[in-house]
Amino acid sequence: MSVNTKLQGIYAISDEILTPYEILPQCVESALKAGVRIFQLRDKSHSDEWLCPIAKELLKLCERYNALFVLNDRLKLALRLNAPALHIGKDDGEFVRVRERFSGILGASSYGDLQRAKVLESLGADYVAFGAFFPSLTKPNAKPAPLELLTQAKQTLKIPICAIGGISTQNIHLLKNADMHAVISSLWSHNIQDSSTLESTHTNSTHTESSHIESTLQNRLDSITHNAKALQQYCK
């Protein structure tokens, strides 16, 4: 499968609140079962040592579903894991240095800057991401990018384009010029209260409490499956 073939469709990104680590593998598997074929592990809080075993598990899970596993920001961990893909932003190290060391699929954020994307393409980026195209719950301070930027980028760039920022079933149809659509809240959101319920599980829970937690988790996973299928349908 070529790089460009892999870089298509819904691009799921984890979130430490919406996808707490206690249930992250189940959440990711629900999305993969529903047809998502790109998953990015994004973590801004923990050390590489802490994150490594989780990343290994998620990498294997993606391999099982023939999906692309992307690590966000962490070059050293990506090299350690032999990760197939890495995504970096403007504050994640000089692109040229990262490209020299990382031989896998390398994507980079271009925000609302087409000129930056041109430079990144010339330096060996495999794809670029633009956004935020809509108000984002996970990045409320993100600078807006105009929709026409995607048209300009499609006419200018030869590498795949990823759109990000507040993407949902209500607006994904406006992003037809994007090859990939990065989603967080619209994929994982169900009921924030569910996360605290799941995280507070104790080994001495009663049978009733355990049944409630299992039911809550299943409802959440069903919601992810529904969201993933709906997003794929609306982006066609």
One Martini backbone bead per residue (centre of mass of N, CA, C, O) as a GRO file, in nm:
protein
  236
    1MET     BB    1   0.094   0.037   0.024
    2SER     BB    2   0.077   0.352  -0.019
    3VAL     BB    3   0.102   0.648   0.132
    4ASN     BB    4  -0.150   0.787   0.002
    5THR     BB    5  -0.347   0.557   0.074
    6LYS     BB    6  -0.316   0.587   0.388
    7LEU     BB    7  -0.384   0.912   0.347
    8GLN     BB    8  -0.708   0.853   0.436
    9GLY     BB    9  -0.963   0.999   0.600
   10ILE     BB   10  -1.010   0.930   0.914
   11TYR     BB   11  -0.840   1.112   1.189
   12ALA     BB   12  -0.757   0.994   1.486
   13ILE     BB   13  -0.744   1.159   1.814
   14SER     BB   14  -0.633   1.168   2.113
   15ASP     BB   15  -0.758   1.224   2.460
   16GLU     BB   16  -0.709   1.256   2.800
   17ILE     BB   17  -1.023   1.298   2.854
   18LEU     BB   18  -1.196   1.143   2.630
   19THR     BB   19  -0.940   0.912   2.647
   20PRO     BB   20  -0.882   0.740   2.885
   21TYR     BB   21  -0.647   0.500   2.959
   22GLU     BB   22  -0.844   0.281   3.075
   23ILE     BB   23  -1.008   0.294   2.763
   24LEU     BB   24  -0.844   0.340   2.499
   25PRO     BB   25  -0.831   0.064   2.349
   26GLN     BB   26  -1.141   0.037   2.318
   27CYS     BB   27  -1.186   0.297   2.161
   28VAL     BB   28  -1.002   0.237   1.922
   29GLU     BB   29  -1.132  -0.030   1.835
   30SER     BB   30  -1.408   0.088   1.767
   31ALA     BB   31  -1.301   0.268   1.537
   32LEU     BB   32  -1.167   0.044   1.367
   33LYS     BB   33  -1.422  -0.131   1.326
   34ALA     BB   34  -1.565   0.128   1.174
   35GLY     BB   35  -1.296   0.221   0.965
   36VAL     BB   36  -1.065   0.341   1.090
   37ARG     BB   37  -0.706   0.415   0.957
   38ILE     BB   38  -0.627   0.654   1.167
   39PHE     BB   39  -0.396   0.694   1.453
   40GLN     BB   40  -0.335   0.929   1.719
   41LEU     BB   41  -0.098   0.975   1.971
   42ARG     BB   42  -0.176   1.217   2.229
   43ASP     BB   43   0.074   1.357   2.460
   44LYS     BB   44   0.141   1.627   2.721
   45SER     BB   45   0.221   1.480   3.022
   46HIS     BB   46   0.408   1.237   2.971
   47SER     BB   47   0.642   1.018   2.961
   48ASP     BB   48   0.797   0.793   2.767
   49GLU     BB   49   0.804   0.564   2.973
   50TRP     BB   50   0.500   0.566   3.037
   51LEU     BB   51   0.394   0.549   2.728
   52CYS     BB   52   0.522   0.303   2.584
   53PRO     BB   53   0.327   0.056   2.648
   54ILE     BB   54   0.080   0.191   2.520
   55ALA     BB   55   0.193   0.235   2.237
   56LYS     BB   56   0.244  -0.062   2.176
   57GLU     BB   57  -0.050  -0.156   2.195
   58LEU     BB   58  -0.162   0.041   1.974
   59LEU     BB   59   0.016  -0.053   1.745
   60LYS     BB   60  -0.086  -0.346   1.737
   61LEU     BB   61  -0.381  -0.273   1.690
   62CYS     BB   62  -0.342  -0.134   1.418
   63GLU     BB   63  -0.213  -0.375   1.272
   64ARG     BB   64  -0.462  -0.563   1.295
   65TYR     BB   65  -0.634  -0.327   1.112
   66ASN     BB   66  -0.459  -0.182   0.902
   67ALA     BB   67  -0.346   0.071   1.056
   68LEU     BB   68  -0.230   0.392   1.127
   69PHE     BB   69   0.033   0.482   1.337
   70VAL     BB   70   0.055   0.785   1.531
   71LEU     BB   71   0.293   1.004   1.661
   72ASN     BB   72   0.315   1.274   1.884
   73ASP     BB   73   0.632   1.455   1.875
   74ARG     BB   74   0.799   1.176   1.960
   75LEU     BB   75   1.089   1.086   1.837
   76LYS     BB   76   1.229   0.888   2.034
   77LEU     BB   77   0.983   0.698   2.059
   78ALA     BB   78   0.949   0.635   1.761
   79LEU     BB   79   1.226   0.498   1.733
   80ARG     BB   80   1.189   0.284   1.955
   81LEU     BB   81   0.915   0.163   1.808
   82ASN     BB   82   0.904   0.187   1.504
   83ALA     BB   83   0.720   0.391   1.389
   84PRO     BB   84   0.533   0.466   1.101
   85ALA     BB   85   0.447   0.751   1.245
   86LEU     BB   86   0.479   1.122   1.247
   87HIS     BB   87   0.388   1.423   1.434
   88ILE     BB   88   0.453   1.778   1.386
   89GLY     BB   89   0.523   2.089   1.505
   90LYS     BB   90   0.670   2.400   1.546
   91ASP     BB   91   0.770   2.296   1.859
   92ASP     BB   92   0.913   1.989   1.768
   93GLY     BB   93   1.139   2.070   1.600
   94GLU     BB   94   1.337   2.053   1.350
   95PHE     BB   95   1.248   1.921   1.059
   96VAL     BB   96   1.515   1.831   0.932
   97ARG     BB   97   1.613   1.664   1.173
   98VAL     BB   98   1.373   1.468   1.177
   99ARG     BB   99   1.396   1.364   0.882
  100GLU     BB  100   1.682   1.238   0.917
  101ARG     BB  101   1.580   1.026   1.154
  102PHE     BB  102   1.298   0.979   1.006
  103SER     BB  103   1.158   0.721   0.779
  104GLY     BB  104   0.879   0.763   0.801
  105ILE     BB  105   0.588   0.901   0.835
  106LEU     BB  106   0.574   1.267   0.788
  107GLY     BB  107   0.407   1.511   0.969
  108ALA     BB  108   0.272   1.859   0.953
  109SER     BB  109   0.204   2.168   1.072
  110SER     BB  110   0.038   2.470   0.902
  111TYR     BB  111  -0.231   2.574   0.967
  112GLY     BB  112  -0.262   2.890   0.776
  113ASP     BB  113   0.017   2.809   0.603
  114LEU     BB  114   0.114   2.765   0.282
  115GLN     BB  115   0.417   2.827   0.278
  116ARG     BB  116   0.494   2.620   0.490
  117ALA     BB  117   0.396   2.376   0.327
  118LYS     BB  118   0.593   2.407   0.092
  119VAL     BB  119   0.847   2.370   0.261
  120LEU     BB  120   0.780   2.093   0.379
  121GLU     BB  121   0.764   1.946   0.111
  122SER     BB  122   1.064   2.012   0.025
  123LEU     BB  123   1.170   1.852   0.302
  124GLY     BB  124   0.970   1.570   0.320
  125ALA     BB  125   0.682   1.572   0.359
  126ASP     BB  126   0.393   1.358   0.353
  127TYR     BB  127   0.221   1.573   0.521
  128VAL     BB  128  -0.038   1.821   0.588
  129ALA     BB  129  -0.180   2.050   0.831
  130PHE     BB  130  -0.492   2.223   0.862
  131GLY     BB  131  -0.573   2.485   1.101
  132ALA     BB  132  -0.866   2.597   1.219
  133PHE     BB  133  -1.190   2.573   1.067
  134PHE     BB  134  -1.316   2.537   1.355
  135PRO     BB  135  -1.429   2.538   1.648
  136SER     BB  136  -1.247   2.415   1.936
  137LEU     BB  137  -1.260   2.224   2.225
  138THR     BB  138  -0.946   2.138   2.252
  139LYS     BB  139  -0.867   2.428   2.079
  140PRO     BB  140  -0.985   2.737   2.150
  141ASN     BB  141  -0.706   2.912   2.052
  142ALA     BB  142  -0.716   2.858   1.768
  143LYS     BB  143  -0.641   2.961   1.465
  144PRO     BB  144  -0.805   3.049   1.200
  145ALA     BB  145  -0.904   2.890   0.890
  146PRO     BB  146  -0.970   2.908   0.570
  147LEU     BB  147  -1.138   2.723   0.337
  148GLU     BB  148  -0.972   2.817   0.078
  149LEU     BB  149  -0.702   2.685   0.154
  150LEU     BB  150  -0.763   2.400   0.039
  151THR     BB  151  -0.777   2.480  -0.256
  152GLN     BB  152  -0.491   2.596  -0.273
  153ALA     BB  153  -0.342   2.342  -0.178
  154LYS     BB  154  -0.443   2.145  -0.398
  155GLN     BB  155  -0.306   2.320  -0.634
  156THR     BB  156   0.001   2.310  -0.502
  157LEU     BB  157   0.011   2.030  -0.381
  158LYS     BB  158   0.123   1.673  -0.372
  159ILE     BB  159   0.045   1.622  -0.094
  160PRO     BB  160  -0.131   1.541   0.155
  161ILE     BB  161  -0.432   1.655   0.330
  162CYS     BB  162  -0.513   1.794   0.652
  163ALA     BB  163  -0.795   1.846   0.852
  164ILE     BB  164  -0.860   2.078   1.134
  165GLY     BB  165  -1.111   2.174   1.350
  166GLY     BB  166  -1.427   2.114   1.449
  167ILE     BB  167  -1.509   1.844   1.327
  168SER     BB  168  -1.820   1.735   1.175
  169THR     BB  169  -2.118   1.634   1.038
  170GLN     BB  170  -2.198   1.945   0.977
  171ASN     BB  171  -1.891   2.023   0.816
  172ILE     BB  172  -1.725   1.807   0.644
  173HIS     BB  173  -1.840   1.882   0.352
  174LEU     BB  174  -1.646   2.153   0.338
  175LEU     BB  175  -1.372   1.939   0.310
  176LYS     BB  176  -1.309   1.802   0.019
  177ASN     BB  177  -0.989   1.882  -0.019
  178ALA     BB  178  -0.941   1.671   0.185
  179ASP     BB  179  -0.793   1.362   0.269
  180MET     BB  180  -0.810   1.440   0.574
  181HIS     BB  181  -0.993   1.403   0.901
  182ALA     BB  182  -0.953   1.547   1.201
  183VAL     BB  183  -1.059   1.392   1.514
  184ILE     BB  184  -1.221   1.415   1.842
  185SER     BB  185  -1.496   1.499   1.974
  186SER     BB  186  -1.683   1.371   1.741
  187LEU     BB  187  -1.586   1.079   1.830
  188TRP     BB  188  -1.557   1.054   2.164
  189SER     BB  189  -1.809   1.180   2.246
  190HIS     BB  190  -2.071   1.159   2.510
  191ASN     BB  191  -2.000   1.160   2.845
  192ILE     BB  192  -1.801   1.297   3.073
  193GLN     BB  193  -1.906   1.138   3.323
  194ASP     BB  194  -1.809   0.857   3.234
  195SER     BB  195  -1.507   0.884   3.298
  196SER     BB  196  -1.525   0.906   3.610
  197THR     BB  197  -1.664   0.638   3.646
  198LEU     BB  198  -1.438   0.458   3.519
  199GLU     BB  199  -1.192   0.568   3.699
  200SER     BB  200  -1.348   0.469   3.987
  201THR     BB  201  -1.267   0.188   3.994
  202HIS     BB  202  -1.305  -0.093   4.211
  203THR     BB  203  -1.235  -0.409   4.331
  204ASN     BB  204  -1.489  -0.376   4.556
  205SER     BB  205  -1.716  -0.385   4.383
  206THR     BB  206  -2.015  -0.435   4.315
  207HIS     BB  207  -2.214  -0.593   4.098
  208THR     BB  208  -2.383  -0.344   4.029
  209GLU     BB  209  -2.148  -0.152   3.969
  210SER     BB  210  -2.017  -0.322   3.748
  211SER     BB  211  -2.258  -0.324   3.556
  212HIS     BB  212  -2.268  -0.019   3.518
  213ILE     BB  213  -1.986   0.016   3.400
  214GLU     BB  214  -2.020  -0.174   3.159
  215SER     BB  215  -2.258  -0.019   3.038
  216THR     BB  216  -2.115   0.254   3.009
  217LEU     BB  217  -1.889   0.156   2.823
  218GLN     BB  218  -2.065   0.042   2.595
  219ASN     BB  219  -2.203   0.306   2.525
  220ARG     BB  220  -1.945   0.449   2.443
  221LEU     BB  221  -1.856   0.254   2.217
  222ASP     BB  222  -2.112   0.285   2.049
  223SER     BB  223  -2.074   0.588   1.998
  224ILE     BB  224  -1.808   0.565   1.841
  225THR     BB  225  -1.912   0.392   1.615
  226HIS     BB  226  -2.126   0.589   1.518
  227ASN     BB  227  -1.940   0.834   1.466
  228ALA     BB  228  -1.748   0.703   1.262
  229LYS     BB  229  -1.963   0.634   1.046
  230ALA     BB  230  -2.077   0.919   1.009
  231LEU     BB  231  -1.816   1.064   0.920
  232GLN     BB  232  -1.765   0.885   0.671
  233GLN     BB  233  -2.029   0.951   0.525
  234TYR     BB  234  -1.999   1.278   0.517
  235CYS     BB  235  -1.704   1.274   0.358
  236LYS     BB  236  -1.801   1.166   0.063
   0.00000   0.00000   0.00000
